[in-house]
């Protein structure tokens, strides 16, 4: 399963990284990192300690996830996907939603091959409205699917950039 990038700071970090692969309409950026998380708000001391259930205890805590649920906020590894489909390139919501569904489906299909980290797929240029007259036509869907397949194939085949070695601080003094 692929998590979703939701914080603007995470999008900025990934989009600052160089493009990993691109096609005529899409580009994908990759950062070998995990999303940043917001710390929980501080506890309020002026809250009432009275239960609204009239003294009857509830069977489980409200914020306890159901059994078998995957909590992505705890897992530091895995793939995280963000989408940038701007209105200036896809004017109609139908088209933007179609492209988002296509990207998510292709990312899920390639999830086993993708290295863990943050991935952002960005629509670079609009699809020609003269060729694709309907906002959610089968030809647009097929074109987007084949282009996204090419994009993710290139992203998987491209070797990861070498990690910069961490050097110990030098004992030499600068003058």
C-alpha positions in Angstrom: 0.0 0.0 0.0 1.2 3.5 -0.8 0.7 6.4 1.6 -0.2 9.9 0.5 1.9 13.0 0.9 -0.4 15.7 2.4 1.9 18.3 4.0 3.0 21.3 1.8 6.5 21.1 3.3 6.9 17.5 2.1 5.8 18.5 -1.4 8.4 21.4 -1.4 11.2 19.1 -0.3 10.5 16.5 -3.0 9.9 19.1 -5.8 13.3 20.7 -4.9 14.9 17.3 -5.8 15.8 16.8 -9.5 13.4 15.0 -11.8 13.8 11.3 -11.7 12.0 10.7 -15.0 9.8 12.6 -17.4 7.5 12.1 -20.3 5.8 14.7 -22.6 3.1 15.4 -20.1 4.4 14.1 -16.7 7.4 14.4 -14.5 8.2 12.4 -11.4 10.4 13.6 -8.5 11.9 11.3 -5.8 13.4 11.8 -2.4 14.7 9.0 -0.3 13.1 10.2 2.9 10.0 9.9 5.0 7.2 12.5 5.4 7.5 15.0 8.3 4.8 14.7 10.9 3.0 17.3 12.9 3.3 16.9 16.6 0.1 16.4 18.5 -1.4 19.5 20.1 -0.7 20.2 23.8 -3.3 18.9 26.2 -5.8 21.4 27.4 -6.1 21.6 31.2 -9.5 23.3 31.3 -11.4 20.4 29.8 -14.2 18.7 31.8 -13.4 15.3 33.1 -17.0 14.3 33.1 -18.0 11.6 30.5 -20.9 12.4 28.1 -21.9 8.7 28.3 -23.4 9.3 31.8 -20.8 7.3 33.7 -21.0 4.2 31.4 -17.5 3.4 30.1 -17.1 3.0 26.4 -15.7 -0.3 25.1 -12.7 1.1 23.3 -11.0 4.4 23.1 -12.2 6.7 20.2 -8.7 7.3 18.8 -7.6 3.6 18.8 -7.3 2.3 15.3 -9.3 -0.8 14.4 -7.5 -4.1 14.4 -5.4 -4.7 11.3 -5.3 -1.1 10.3 -2.1 0.2 8.9 -0.9 3.4 10.6 1.4 5.3 8.1 2.2 7.9 10.7 4.3 5.4 12.6 5.9 3.5 9.7 9.1 5.2 8.6 9.5 3.1 5.5 7.4 2.6 2.4 6.4 4.6 -0.6 4.6 7.9 -0.3 2.8 9.4 -3.3 2.0 13.1 -3.9 0.2 14.4 -7.0 0.4 17.8 -8.6 -2.3 18.3 -11.2 -2.7 22.0 -11.6 -5.9 23.7 -13.0 -3.9 25.6 -15.6 -3.0 22.3 -17.3 -6.3 20.4 -16.7 -9.2 22.9 -16.6 -12.0 20.5 -15.8 -12.3 18.6 -12.5 -13.3 15.5 -14.5 -10.0 15.5 -16.2 -8.0 16.2 -13.1 -9.7 13.4 -11.2 -9.2 11.0 -14.1 -5.5 11.8 -14.2 -5.2 11.4 -10.4 -6.9 8.0 -10.5 -4.6 6.9 -13.4 -1.5 8.0 -11.5 -2.6 6.2 -8.3 -3.4 3.0 -10.1 -0.1 3.0 -11.9 1.8 3.7 -8.7 0.0 0.9 -7.0 0.9 -1.5 -9.8 4.5 -0.5 -9.6 4.7 -0.3 -5.8 6.8 -3.4 -5.4 9.5 -2.2 -7.7 9.7 1.4 -6.4 12.3 2.2 -3.8 10.9 3.5 -0.5 10.7 7.2 -0.2 8.7 10.2 -1.3 7.4 10.3 -4.8 5.6 13.3 -6.5 4.1 13.0 -9.9 3.5 16.3 -11.6 1.5 17.2 -14.7 4.0 19.4 -16.7 1.9 20.3 -19.8 -1.8 20.1 -20.7 -3.2 17.4 -23.0 -4.3 18.9 -26.4 -8.0 19.8 -26.2 -8.2 19.5 -30.0 -7.2 15.8 -29.9 -9.0 14.9 -26.6 -12.3 16.8 -26.9 -14.0 15.0 -24.1 -12.7 15.6 -20.6 -12.8 12.0 -19.6 -12.7 10.1 -22.8 -11.3 6.6 -23.4 -8.5 7.9 -25.7 -7.4 10.4 -22.9 -7.4 7.6 -20.4 -5.4 5.2 -22.6 -2.9 7.9 -23.5 -2.4 8.9 -19.8 -2.1 5.2 -18.8 0.6 4.4 -21.5 2.5 7.6 -20.7 2.4 6.9 -16.9 3.6 3.3 -17.6 6.6 4.7 -19.4 7.2 7.2 -16.7 7.2 4.7 -13.9 9.3 2.2 -15.9 11.9 4.9 -16.4 11.7 5.9 -12.7 12.3 2.3 -11.6 15.2 1.7 -14.1 17.0 5.0 -13.3 19.7 4.2 -10.7 19.4 6.0 -7.4 21.7 8.9 -6.9 24.8 8.1 -4.8 24.5 9.0 -1.1 27.0 11.6 -0.1 29.4 10.0 2.4 29.3 11.4 5.9 32.8 12.6 6.8 34.0 12.9 10.3 34.8 16.5 11.3 38.3 17.4 10.2 40.9 18.0 13.0 42.6 20.5 10.8 42.1 24.1 11.6 41.3 26.7 9.0 43.3 29.9 9.0 
